[in-house]
């Protein structure tokens, strides 16, 4: 029987009583989706999924997606190998607070990450719940943001905001850079509503949001910084210590996440899949 064990008072739960290597029934898929809506990120220990099982799990949450700008596994366009070798320096994949690919016209609804090779220390992932952050936001900022769009651009993949080479992901993850189309602006509501729980949440992104509708980049910068500092307060976050075979599923529209790059000298290998879902514009508050 599926059991949900909350990890914090605001976000995250470990799920027990399920073997994800087995076929996933319609009832189980519905229960997993409901758990994800309640907790925004859910964790499973000791699963050790192969690619086929991870793809089945992905499909239980939504149509699998192929992501742009990141080279997938050969023959598996929906699967990304998230690898950092022991001798690699520089940045790490996902090593800034963000929601994945929010600059796309239809951003991913969520992702699944499974751990295969885990360093003896470090390499945790942290998620910040955007519903709890919104609920505790000062009323003046709520008034400023509700009903307003945020402008998203693919900064790391474009030309205008290309990151310094020394901060980029290492050689084990091949990524496309310098694409002018990634600088194209796209609008998404700054506040959205979860269709299952009815909770409002922030949908901002320090990595991809350039400014707020009706404000210049210069005017937006201090406001966005203030909101982001609030968003990642510890009481809105859950930090997951990976173990071999562990699996995390997160709601990309209602969380931000951060990959901690503190395991230099050790290898870390994960497998990543992504699923589609509602358009943020259909979830506007």
KEMARTOR-894370 format. One line per 8 residues: their letters; for each residue y, z negated, x negated of C-alpha. Coordinates in pm, 1 decimal, decimal comma. Example, Ala and Ser with C-alpha at 12.3 -4.5 7.8 and 13.67 -1.06 7.14 Angstrom:
% KEMARTOR-894370
as = -450,0/-780,0/-1230,0; -106,0/-714,0/-1367,0
//
This chain:
% KEMARTOR-894370
xxxxxxxx = 0,0/0,0/0,0; 344,3/93,2/-131,2; 552,9/-205,5/-240,0; 924,5/-199,2/-328,0; 1038,7/-459,8/-581,5; 1418,6/-456,6/-624,8; 1531,3/-473,0/-988,0; 1890,9/-577,8/-915,9
xxxxxxxx = 2088,5/-682,5/-610,2; 2265,5/-346,6/-583,5; 2054,2/-63,5/-727,7; 1701,8/16,5/-837,7; 1348,1/-82,2/-738,1; 1006,9/-65,0/-899,7; 743,5/88,2/-673,9; 387,6/-40,6/-687,4
xxxxxxxx = 69,6/46,2/-501,3; 79,8/423,1/-550,0; -102,6/661,1/-785,2; 122,9/962,3/-835,1; -154,2/1157,8/-1008,3; -318,6/1199,2/-668,8; -202,9/1442,7/-396,5; 100,8/1312,5/-209,6
xxxxxxxx = 59,7/1301,0/167,3; 341,6/1372,8/408,7; 361,4/1005,0/505,3; 379,1/894,0/141,3; 646,4/1152,9/65,6; 852,3/1024,4/358,0; 816,6/664,3/235,3; 921,7/762,2/-116,5
xxxxxxxx = 1229,1/946,7/10,7; 1326,9/646,7/221,0; 1284,9/414,1/-77,5; 1504,1/641,0/-288,2; 1774,9/641,5/-21,6; 1770,8/260,8/-10,3; 1766,3/198,4/-385,6; 1923,5/517,4/-536,7
xxxxxxxx = 1675,6/505,7/-826,8; 1308,4/408,8/-815,7; 1065,6/338,3/-1099,4; 688,4/365,1/-1139,0; 491,0/219,8/-1431,2; 174,1/349,2/-1594,6; 155,2/685,5/-1418,2; 117,6/923,2/-1720,0
xxxxxxxx = 176,6/1235,3/-1512,4; 82,0/1579,6/-1632,4; 315,1/1868,4/-1550,1; 126,8/1963,6/-1233,8; 146,4/1608,1/-1096,5; 514,3/1579,6/-1181,7; 584,5/1907,6/-1002,1; 399,3/1778,9/-693,6
xxxxxxxx = 607,0/1462,2/-701,6; 926,3/1664,4/-737,2; 840,8/1874,6/-432,0; 793,3/1555,0/-228,9; 1167,8/1487,9/-265,5; 1303,3/1840,5/-226,3; 1273,5/2202,7/-337,2; 1233,3/2214,9/-717,0
xxxxxxxx = 1533,4/2354,1/-906,4; 1574,0/2555,2/-1224,3; 1873,3/2422,9/-1417,0; 2120,1/2642,7/-1606,5; 2226,5/2600,0/-1970,5; 1913,3/2408,9/-2080,1; 1607,4/2595,5/-2211,3; 1296,9/2500,0/-2006,0
xxxxxxxx = 936,5/2467,4/-2117,8; 780,8/2809,1/-2180,1; 603,7/2924,3/-1865,8; 744,4/2630,6/-1664,9; 1101,4/2721,2/-1563,3; 1145,0/2402,7/-1358,8; 1046,8/2165,3/-1644,2; 1263,6/2048,3/-1935,4
xxxxxxxx = 1122,0/1877,2/-2241,8; 1363,9/1596,3/-2331,4; 1287,7/1535,6/-2697,1; 1461,0/1375,0/-2990,3; 1271,5/1369,2/-3318,4; 1284,8/1073,9/-3553,4; 1492,1/1263,6/-3810,1; 1751,6/1404,2/-3569,0
xxxxxxxx = 2108,5/1281,0/-3582,7; 2400,2/1351,7/-3353,5; 2408,9/1300,5/-2979,8; 2135,2/1269,0/-2721,6; 2068,9/1461,3/-2401,4; 2256,9/1279,8/-2124,2; 2442,1/1052,1/-2365,1; 2758,8/1016,0/-2154,5
xxxxxxxx = 2812,2/872,7/-1808,0; 2763,6/1157,6/-1560,8; 2592,9/1295,9/-1253,2; 2391,9/1604,6/-1343,4; 2555,8/1944,9/-1310,9; 2808,5/1840,9/-1047,9; 3015,1/2145,5/-1143,7; 2762,4/2375,0/-977,1
xxxxxxxx = 2832,3/2508,7/-629,8; 2518,6/2324,0/-517,5; 2455,0/2032,0/-756,5; 2104,2/1887,4/-789,2; 2011,1/1624,0/-533,5; 1801,8/1431,0/-781,4; 1577,3/1434,5/-1085,1; 1251,9/1291,7/-1214,7
xxxxxxxx = 1196,1/1176,9/-1573,1; 858,2/1069,7/-1707,8; 801,2/904,8/-2043,4; 534,3/1014,3/-2289,7; 643,7/897,0/-2635,7; 863,6/587,8/-2622,3; 1035,2/437,2/-2927,8; 945,2/75,7/-3016,8
xxxxxxxx = 1298,5/-25,0/-2922,4; 1597,2/141,5/-2755,3; 1608,1/465,9/-2561,1; 1678,8/294,4/-2227,8; 1847,1/474,2/-1937,6; 2120,4/311,2/-1728,1; 2216,0/406,8/-1371,1; 2531,4/305,9/-1182,5
xxxxxxxx = 2517,8/292,7/-801,5; 2810,2/472,7/-647,7; 2777,7/316,3/-300,6; 2816,8/-40,6/-429,0; 3100,5/74,2/-652,9; 3278,7/232,9/-357,3; 3235,5/-72,3/-136,7; 3399,5/-295,9/-399,2
xxxxxxxx = 3680,5/-51,5/-481,5; 4036,1/-173,4/-406,0; 4165,5/-44,7/-73,7; 4455,8/141,8/-236,1; 4211,6/352,6/-436,5; 3991,2/407,4/-131,7; 4293,0/540,9/56,1; 4378,9/769,0/-234,7
xxxxxxxx = 4026,0/912,7/-262,3; 3892,0/935,1/93,4; 3931,7/1288,8/227,0; 4034,8/1425,9/-113,6; 3846,7/1677,4/-328,2; 3770,2/1639,1/-697,1; 3776,4/1946,0/-921,7; 3459,8/1987,8/-1131,4
xxxxxxxx = 3409,9/2214,0/-1433,7; 3116,1/2255,7/-1673,5; 3301,1/2117,3/-1974,4; 3017,7/2089,1/-2232,8; 2894,8/2441,8/-2159,1; 3227,4/2621,7/-2138,6; 3507,9/2713,7/-2375,5; 3812,6/2506,6/-2290,2
xxxxxxxx = 3653,6/2159,7/-2321,4; 3370,2/2235,9/-2567,5; 3260,7/1909,4/-2737,1; 3269,8/1860,6/-3117,6; 2953,5/1985,8/-3284,8; 2865,1/1643,1/-3428,4; 2842,0/1490,0/-3079,4; 2612,4/1752,9/-2933,2
xxxxxxxx = 2245,0/1718,0/-2853,1; 2016,0/1773,9/-3151,5; 1793,4/2068,0/-3233,7; 1498,9/1973,5/-3010,3; 1680,6/2063,9/-2687,7; 1816,4/2417,6/-2684,5; 2135,7/2447,5/-2480,2; 2372,9/2733,4/-2403,1
xxxxxxxx = 2736,7/2682,2/-2504,5; 3062,2/2871,7/-2491,1; 3010,3/3027,5/-2147,4; 3352,7/3105,1/-1993,1; 3203,1/3092,8/-1642,5; 3132,7/2721,3/-1693,2; 3509,9/2664,2/-1692,7; 3529,4/2784,9/-1332,3
xxxxxxxx = 3668,4/2514,5/-1104,3; 3464,8/2394,0/-806,9; 3568,7/2146,4/-539,4; 3351,8/1866,7/-407,7; 3456,1/1568,3/-193,8; 3542,9/1258,5/-396,3; 3371,1/1040,4/-134,5; 3044,0/1129,0/39,0
xxxxxxxx = 2813,3/962,8/293,3; 2440,2/910,7/249,3; 2280,9/1080,0/554,4; 1994,1/828,5/560,8; 2169,5/494,8/505,9; 2518,0/586,1/630,2; 2675,7/427,8/321,1; 2982,7/586,2/167,8
xxxxxxxx = 2980,7/647,1/-207,3; 3197,0/785,8/-482,8; 3113,7/1135,8/-603,3; 3314,8/1155,9/-923,3; 3204,4/1238,8/-1273,1; 3378,8/1152,3/-1601,1; 3199,3/1436,2/-1778,3; 3278,9/1717,1/-1533,5
xxxxxxxx = 3579,4/1620,1/-1317,3; 3905,7/1755,4/-1458,9; 4143,3/1632,2/-1185,9; 4189,9/1541,1/-822,4; 4308,6/1785,5/-560,6; 4685,4/1767,6/-522,3; 4733,0/1599,9/-861,6; 4765,9/1748,3/-1209,2
xxxxxxxx = 4522,4/1666,9/-1489,4; 4784,4/1439,4/-1641,9; 4843,5/1256,8/-1313,6; 4471,2/1231,1/-1243,1; 4365,6/1100,9/-1583,2; 4467,1/731,5/-1546,8; 4341,9/715,7/-1187,2; 4003,7/862,5/-1277,0
xxxxxxxx = 3976,9/631,4/-1577,5; 4050,9/329,1/-1359,0; 3788,5/429,0/-1103,6; 3530,1/503,6/-1372,3; 3582,3/167,8/-1544,9; 3519,7/2,0/-1208,6; 3216,8/221,3/-1133,2; 3017,1/114,4/-1438,8
xxxxxxxx = 3068,2/-260,0/-1404,8; 2734,0/-432,8/-1479,2; 2689,0/-554,3/-1121,4; 2659,9/-193,4/-1003,3; 2411,5/-92,1/-1275,8; 2042,4/-106,8/-1354,1; 1904,7/-59,0/-1705,3; 1547,3/66,8/-1735,2
xxxxxxxx = 1330,8/-10,5/-2037,4; 1089,9/280,6/-2068,2; 717,7/242,0/-2131,5; 455,0/513,0/-2188,3; 366,4/676,4/-1856,3; 666,9/535,2/-1670,1; 848,9/754,2/-1417,1; 1203,6/732,2/-1280,8
xxxxxxxx = 1334,7/920,3/-975,9; 1707,5/910,8/-907,5; 1952,0/1033,8/-648,5; 2197,2/1249,3/-841,1; 2460,4/1255,9/-566,7; 2480,9/877,2/-528,3; 2445,5/757,6/-889,6; 2573,1/820,4/-1238,2
xxxxxxxx = 2348,6/769,1/-1538,6; 2362,5/726,7/-1916,2; 2096,1/781,1/-2184,1; 2132,2/515,2/-2454,2; 2118,0/665,5/-2805,1; 2002,7/363,9/-3007,0; 1659,4/456,0/-3142,7; 1744,2/646,3/-3461,4
xxxxxxxx = 1439,8/697,1/-3682,9; 1198,2/706,4/-3389,1; 1063,8/986,9/-3171,3; 1125,1/995,3/-2795,6; 959,6/1250,5/-2564,1; 1019,5/1275,5/-2189,8; 959,3/1538,7/-1920,7; 1229,5/1623,2/-1668,4
xxxxxxxx = 1221,3/1802,4/-1330,8; 1494,0/1838,5/-1068,9; 1507,3/1888,8/-692,5; 1762,6/2036,6/-453,0; 1908,8/1879,0/-143,6; 2224,7/1868,2/68,2; 2552,0/2028,8/-30,7; 2804,9/1752,4/-115,6
xxxxx = 3058,3/1933,9/103,1; 2832,7/1865,4/402,2; 2838,1/1492,4/316,8; 3215,4/1449,3/303,2; 3336,2/1112,2/426,2
//
